[in-house]
Amino acid sequence: MDKQTLHRQAFDRPPGDIAIELSTHCNLACKMCNVWKRREEELGHDKILSLMEEARALGATRFSACGTEPFTREDTPEILAHAERIGFQEICVISNGVLLNKGQRLESLEKLRKLNIVISLDGPVEVHDDLRGKGVYGKAVETLRELRRREITCSISSVIMRQTIDRLAEIIDLAADLGIQVISMQPYERETAGLDNNHCQFEFRPEEEAAVDKKLRRLMTYAGQKKVRVYTASMMKFVPAYLARGIRRIPPMGCFVPSRLMIVDSAGECSPCFQMRNSMKHKSMGNVREKTLEEIWHNDIHRELTTQALNRKCPGCLAGCSDVESFNALSQRGWRSWRPVRIARRLVRGLIS
């Protein structure tokens, strides 16, 4: 199958994932993030449920509850339960873990079989609390232990940056001790931190790139020894250049995320990926208060943005929500040892096998 055919199939597929921004409020004020500064009007409960039903009718099988801290909403457990009730096969929510142990939330969540709760954790107590606030580490770990006790599927997500890189092995140790088999690591992002943040305190200098590369290689080896799978491991070879020189890698065949994901923000505006949402400024695929998801998914703006991503003209990123499948295919076939033409051919064979 050639590149044109592969791309044409991307245009024809239904959405696989729907991500809805449940909240713009947060109970924390993390140093490497400015999203908590947003306190905007949020989508209503009934609107969120109807959007989920529209997405299912279009063919979506994965639901992600995104936003600053989804559990600042009292109705988040009910929203997650509705996602499972209407047939979503994967339900994911990322949380700082502080609010989950309050009230009857865990009692309602432990009934859900398709749910995966990802807890943000960036290092041991002194590292995590310095970045996110005093006492946050203890509450997050307590939540992880309780999730495991209740047999609720959970994972850990960590940010790779200057403050954490030498302590991430301790996150792997924690995951192994708790019996968590899969975790995610992704580099610090300027878009999340905000343009007014002091990025130098989190990133690395160009001359430090080789040292960062060595540390991440050791970290991935250590994860293998501890039998903890790092979901984003195939992207680690590109993180040093990303953090030291701002180089944003995109797979040779392009990024397929916009061809399968739709994000609805708190204002109802739709975009095909989080990085594009940040770069689109005042342009969106459409607003769910004015159009149906089907109209938005099949419109010219979505086709234009998908084309940009497939042609490697998108912003590029190495986030956990990026095109991990394509990076995995490249990793399995040895990115660095082959010429670009061979890479493209073998990537195509990997994607259709």
Secondary structure by P-SEA (a helix, b strand, c coil): ccaaaaaaaaaaccccbbbbbcccccccccccccccccccccccaaaaaaaaaaaaaacccbbbbcccccccccaaaaaaaaaaaacccbbbbbcccccccccaaaaaaaacccbbbbbbbcccaaaaaaacccaaaaaaaaaaaaaaaaccccbbbbbbcccccccaaaaaaaaaaacccbbbbbcccccccccccccccccccccaaaaaaaaaaaaaaaaaaacccccccccccaaaaaaaccccccccccccccccbbbbcccccccccaaaaaacccccccccccccaaaaaacaaaaaaaaaaaacccccccccccaaaaaaaaaaaccccccaaaaaaaaaaaaac
